[in-house]
């Protein structure tokens, strides 16, 4: 550290100490030490690894977004959504007119019944031929036995069984056609394939929809990722599962995990697309697709810094203080803060490693007040 930096740090700490003294003189009530012990939680001052980062501009993208199409043909009878409506999986979006589809279903059902009746008739006929064949077999040792009539009866059984097979195949074909008609009838009710928001409506009541024609466009705004075009020179620090910091355009900071680095490089910008899975906490406004997000990428270098929990910092008159729990009382210390390190602040002076600082219950503390530590922060 240069001489100028040491002097600057000394002046900052001196100013903080002076502000603390003024605050103590003006705001601390007499007999603070005689107040009932306050129950507080503490967290130790500790060393943290702080990596150097570089910002890369990204955007929010939906993992599931697209158009919902008609899976069967027909005129639109009812439309249940409008642009901006939120739907859940299985919610009804539109209904096609089903008069023709129901009539086709009923026609095929009748064909199935007819084919079933034909199978049953031929089965009964085959049973008669078998019965006659058994009668001829019983006469084999008598003078009334006729070999030619016996052979004719056996052939009739073979023909009857073949006819049953043909009729049963026709029944199965008719049943399959009926099943397809029932599927078309079910598909006449167009539902949401996943939860989301309707962004476009492509049709209207009375319009004819063919198979595959667009009905609505929707996006799942509850399952978002951060997408960023990262310079190829920075890719080596981004392994799947690595954690980074993401700052939204509303100023809120969140953590995100590297999900994947797309193995395709833009020849013009020499960047690669990286997808991050965010863990959103407190938001100041609703999220939106294509909302900007700044990803803080680690540069590889880093250093160990002394840190305190963010909840330990109390600000008065533009200065930062912490309460150190020592000998059963709250000792106020002015501190000089540096950069944020996750949920902590780098501290440049005022406290030492391992000292317990108050993180819960410090809002109403007074210097020298008796405290009881109720748990770790």
C-alpha positions in Angstrom: 0.0 0.0 0.0 1.3 3.5 -1.0 1.9 6.3 1.5 -1.0 8.2 -0.1 -3.4 5.2 0.4 -2.4 4.8 4.0 -3.0 8.5 4.7 -6.4 8.3 3.0 -7.4 5.3 5.0 -6.3 7.0 8.2 -8.2 10.2 7.4 -11.3 8.0 6.7 -11.1 6.2 10.0 -10.4 9.4 11.9 -13.5 11.0 10.4 -15.6 7.9 11.2 -14.3 8.0 14.8 -15.2 11.7 15.1 -18.7 11.0 13.8 -19.0 8.2 16.3 -18.0 10.4 19.1 -20.6 13.1 18.0 -23.3 10.4 17.7 -22.4 9.0 21.1 -22.5 12.4 22.7 -25.8 13.5 21.1 -27.8 10.3 20.8 -26.7 7.9 23.6 -28.9 8.2 26.6 -27.4 8.4 30.1 -27.1 5.0 31.8 -27.1 3.0 28.6 -25.1 0.4 30.3 -27.8 0.0 33.0 -30.5 -0.8 30.4 -31.9 -4.4 30.4 -29.7 -6.8 28.4 -30.8 -6.9 24.7 -31.0 -10.3 23.0 -28.9 -10.2 19.8 -27.5 -12.5 17.2 -23.9 -12.3 16.1 -21.7 -13.2 13.1 -17.9 -13.4 13.1 -15.7 -11.1 11.1 -13.9 -13.4 8.6 -11.8 -13.6 5.6 -13.5 -14.1 2.2 -12.1 -14.7 -1.3 -13.0 -11.8 -3.5 -12.6 -12.4 -7.2 -12.2 -9.7 -9.7 -15.1 -9.4 -12.1 -15.9 -7.9 -15.5 -19.5 -6.9 -16.5 -21.2 -8.5 -19.5 -24.6 -7.3 -20.7 -27.2 -10.1 -21.0 -30.9 -10.5 -21.1 -33.7 -12.6 -19.6 -35.0 -15.4 -21.9 -37.8 -17.9 -21.4 -36.9 -21.6 -21.4 -40.4 -22.3 -22.8 -42.0 -20.0 -25.3 -43.7 -20.6 -28.7 -46.9 -21.0 -30.6 -49.8 -23.3 -29.8 -51.2 -24.8 -32.9 -54.4 -26.7 -33.8 -54.0 -30.4 -33.9 -57.2 -31.1 -35.8 -59.2 -29.1 -38.4 -62.4 -27.2 -37.9 -64.0 -23.8 -37.3 -63.3 -21.9 -34.1 -66.5 -22.0 -31.9 -65.2 -20.3 -28.7 -62.0 -18.4 -27.8 -61.3 -18.3 -24.1 -58.2 -16.1 -23.8 -56.9 -12.7 -24.8 -53.5 -11.1 -25.0 -52.0 -10.8 -21.5 -54.1 -13.5 -19.9 -52.2 -15.9 -17.6 -52.9 -19.6 -18.0 -51.9 -22.8 -16.2 -51.1 -26.2 -17.8 -54.3 -27.7 -19.2 -56.4 -24.4 -19.2 -58.8 -24.1 -22.1 -57.5 -21.7 -24.8 -60.0 -22.3 -27.6 -62.7 -24.8 -28.8 -63.4 -25.9 -32.3 -66.9 -26.7 -33.5 -67.4 -30.4 -33.0 -70.6 -31.2 -34.9 -68.8 -32.8 -37.8 -66.3 -34.5 -35.6 -69.1 -36.0 -33.4 -71.0 -37.2 -36.5 -67.8 -38.9 -37.8 -67.2 -40.5 -34.4 -70.8 -41.9 -34.3 -70.5 -43.2 -37.9 -67.3 -45.1 -37.0 -68.8 -46.4 -33.8 -71.6 -47.9 -35.9 -69.1 -49.5 -38.2 -67.3 -51.0 -35.2 -70.6 -52.4 -33.9 -71.4 -53.9 -37.3 -67.9 -55.5 -37.5 -68.3 -56.9 -34.0 -71.7 -58.4 -34.9 -70.1 -59.9 -38.1 -67.4 -61.5 -36.0 -70.0 -63.0 -33.6 -72.1 -64.3 -36.5 -69.2 -66.0 -38.1 -68.0 -67.4 -34.8 -71.5 -69.0 -34.3 -71.4 -70.4 -37.8 -68.0 -71.8 -37.3 -69.3 -73.6 -34.1 -72.1 -75.2 -36.2 -69.5 -76.5 -38.7 -67.4 -77.9 -35.9 -70.4 -79.6 -34.5 -71.2 -81.2 -37.8 -67.6 -82.3 -38.2 -67.7 -84.0 -34.8 -70.9 -85.8 -35.8 -69.2 -87.2 -38.9 -66.2 -88.2 -36.8 -68.6 -90.2 -34.6 -69.9 -92.1 -37.6 -66.4 -93.1 -38.9 -66.8 -96.8 -37.8 -70.4 -97.1 -39.1 -71.9 -98.0 -42.5 -73.4 -94.5 -42.6 -70.0 -92.8 -42.7 -69.1 -90.9 -45.9 -65.5 -89.9 -46.4 -66.4 -87.2 -48.9 -69.0 -85.6 -46.7 -66.5 -85.7 -43.8 -63.9 -83.9 -45.9 -66.5 -81.3 -46.9 -67.3 -80.6 -43.3 -63.7 -80.2 -42.4 -63.2 -77.8 -45.2 -66.2 -75.8 -44.0 -64.6 -75.4 -40.6 -61.4 -74.1 -42.2 -63.4 -71.6 -44.3 -65.4 -70.4 -41.3 -62.2 -69.8 -39.2 -60.7 -67.9 -42.1 -63.8 -65.7 -42.4 -63.6 -65.0 -38.6 -60.0 -63.8 -39.0 -61.0 -61.5 -41.9 -64.0 -60.1 -40.0 -61.9 -59.6 -36.8 -59.3 -57.7 -38.8 -62.0 -55.4 -40.2 -63.3 -54.9 -36.6 -59.8 -53.9 -35.5 -59.4 -51.5 -38.4 -62.8 -49.9 -37.6 -61.8 -49.6 -33.9 -58.6 -47.8 -34.9 -60.5 -45.4 -37.0 -62.9 -44.8 -34.2 -60.0 -44.1 -31.8 -58.6 -41.6 -34.3 -62.0 -39.8 -34.5 -62.1 -39.7 -30.7 -58.6 -38.2 -30.6 -59.7 -35.5 -33.1 -62.7 -34.8 -31.0 -60.5 -34.4 -27.9 -58.1 -32.2 -29.8 -60.9 -29.9 -30.7 -60.4 -28.5 -27.2 -57.1 -26.6 -27.4 -55.4 -26.3 -24.1 -52.2 -24.7 -22.6 -49.2 -27.1 -22.8 -47.5 -25.3 -19.9 -48.1 -22.3 -17.6 -47.5 -18.8 -19.0 -48.9 -15.6 -20.4 -50.7 -15.3 -23.8 -48.6 -12.8 -25.9 -50.5 -13.1 -29.3 -53.8 -14.4 -30.5 -53.8 -15.4 -34.2 -57.4 -16.4 -34.8 -61.0 -15.5 -34.0 -64.4 -17.1 -33.5 -65.7 -18.4 -36.9 -62.3 -18.7 -38.5 -61.4 -22.1 -40.0 -58.3 -23.7 -38.6 -56.3 -26.4 -40.4 -54.0 -28.9 -38.8 -50.9 -27.1 -37.6 -52.3 -23.5 -37.9 -51.4 -21.1 -35.1 -53.9 -20.3 -32.4 -51.9 -18.3 -29.8 -48.4 -17.5 -28.8 -47.4 -17.8 -25.2 -44.4 -17.6 -22.9 -43.6 -19.1 -19.6 -42.4 -16.0 -17.6 -41.9 -18.1 -14.4 -39.1 -20.2 -15.8 -36.5 -17.8 -17.0 -32.8 -17.9 -17.7 -30.1 -15.3 -18.3 -28.5 -15.4 -21.7 -25.3 -13.5 -22.4 -22.8 -13.4 -25.3 -19.5 -13.8 -23.5 -16.2 -13.1 -25.2 -14.4 -16.3 -26.0 -11.4 -15.1 -23.9 -13.6 -15.2 -20.8 -15.1 -18.7 -21.4 -12.4 -20.6 -19.6 -13.6 -19.2 -16.2 -17.2 -20.4 -16.9 -17.6 -24.0 -16.1 -21.1 -25.7 -15.7 -22.2 -25.1 -12.1 -20.0 -22.0 -11.5 -21.8 -19.2 -9.5 -21.9 -15.7 -10.7 -23.6 -12.4 -9.7 -26.4 -10.9 -11.9 -27.6 -7.4 -11.6 -31.0 -6.6 -13.1 -32.0 -3.2 -14.5 -33.9 -2.4 -11.4 -30.7 -2.5 -9.4 -31.3 -5.7 -7.6 -28.5 -8.3 -7.3 -29.0 -12.0 -7.6 -26.9 -15.1 -7.9 -26.9 -17.4 -11.0 -25.4 -20.7 -11.9 -23.8 -21.5 -15.2 -26.1 -24.0 -16.9 -24.3 -24.4 -20.2 -21.9 -22.8 -22.7 -23.2 -23.2 -26.2 -20.4 -24.7 -28.3 -20.9 -22.2 -31.2 -18.8 -19.1 -31.6 -20.0 -15.9 -33.4 -17.4 -15.3 -36.2 -18.1 -11.6 -36.2 -18.0 -10.8 -32.4 -16.0 -13.8 -31.2 -18.5 -14.5 -28.5 -20.2 -17.6 -27.3 -23.7 -17.8 -25.9 -23.9 -18.8 -22.2 -27.0 -19.7 -20.3 -27.3 -19.0 -16.5 -30.0 -20.3 -14.2 -30.8 -17.4 -11.8 -32.0 -17.5 -8.2 -34.2 -14.5 -7.9 -34.8 -13.0 -4.5 -36.3 -9.6 -3.8 -37.5 -7.8 -7.0 -38.5 -4.2 -7.5 -40.6 -4.9 -10.6 -42.0 -7.9 -12.4 -39.7 -9.8 -14.7 -40.0 -9.6 -18.4 -38.6 -11.4 -21.4 -35.6 -9.6 -22.9 -35.2 -7.5 -19.7 -31.5 -6.5 -19.5 -29.3 -8.2 -16.9 -25.6 -7.5 -16.2 -23.6 -10.6 -15.5 -20.5 -10.1 -13.4 -18.0 -12.6 -14.8 -15.0 -13.7 -12.7 -11.6 -12.8 -14.4 -9.7 -15.5 -12.6 -7.6 -13.4 -10.3 -8.7 -12.9 -6.7 -7.6 -11.9 -3.2 -8.6 -12.6 0.4 -10.3 -9.7 2.2 -11.7 -9.1 5.7 -15.5 -9.0 5.6 -18.5 -8.3 7.8 -22.1 -9.4 7.2 -24.2 -6.7 5.5 -26.8 -6.9 8.4 -24.1 -5.9 10.9 -23.6 -2.4 9.3 -25.4 0.5 11.0 -25.2 3.9 9.3 -25.4 7.2 11.1 -24.6 10.7 9.8 -23.1 9.2 6.6 -20.7 7.0 8.5 -20.7 3.2 8.9 -20.6 1.4 12.3 -20.8 -2.1 13.7 -21.5 -3.3 17.2 -18.9 -5.8 18.6 -20.2 -8.1 21.3 -17.5 -8.1 23.9 -17.6 -8.8 27.7 -21.5 -8.8 27.6 -21.9 -5.4 26.1 -22.2 -3.8 22.7 -19.1 -1.9 21.8 -19.6 0.5 18.8 -16.8 0.6 16.2 -16.6 2.9 13.2 -15.6 0.9 10.0 -14.5 1.8 6.6 -16.2 -0.4 4.0 -15.0 -1.6 0.6 -16.6 -3.6 -2.1 -19.6 -6.0 -1.6 -18.7 -9.7 -1.5 -21.9 -11.6 -1.9 -23.9 -10.9 1.3 -21.0 -9.3 3.0 -18.9 -6.1 2.9 -15.2 -5.8 2.6 -14.0 -3.9 5.7 -10.8 -1.9 5.5 -10.4 -1.2 9.2 -12.2 -1.0 12.6 -12.6 -4.7 13.4 -10.4 -7.7 13.4 -10.8 -11.3 12.2 -12.9 -13.5 14.5 -14.6 -10.6 16.3 -18.3 -11.2 16.8 -20.4 -8.4 15.4 -24.2 -8.0 16.0 -26.3 -8.8 13.0 -29.8 -9.1 14.6 -31.1 -6.6 17.2 -28.6 -3.9 16.4 -31.2 -1.4 15.2 -32.1 -0.2 18.7 -28.7 -0.8 20.5 -26.9 1.9 22.3 -23.2 2.0 22.9 -22.2 0.1 26.1 -25.7 -1.5 26.4 -25.7 -4.9 28.0 -26.4 -7.7 25.6 -27.1 -11.4 25.6 -26.2 -13.4 22.5 -29.1 -15.5 21.5 -27.7 -17.2 18.4 -25.5 -16.9 15.4 -26.6 -14.7 12.5 
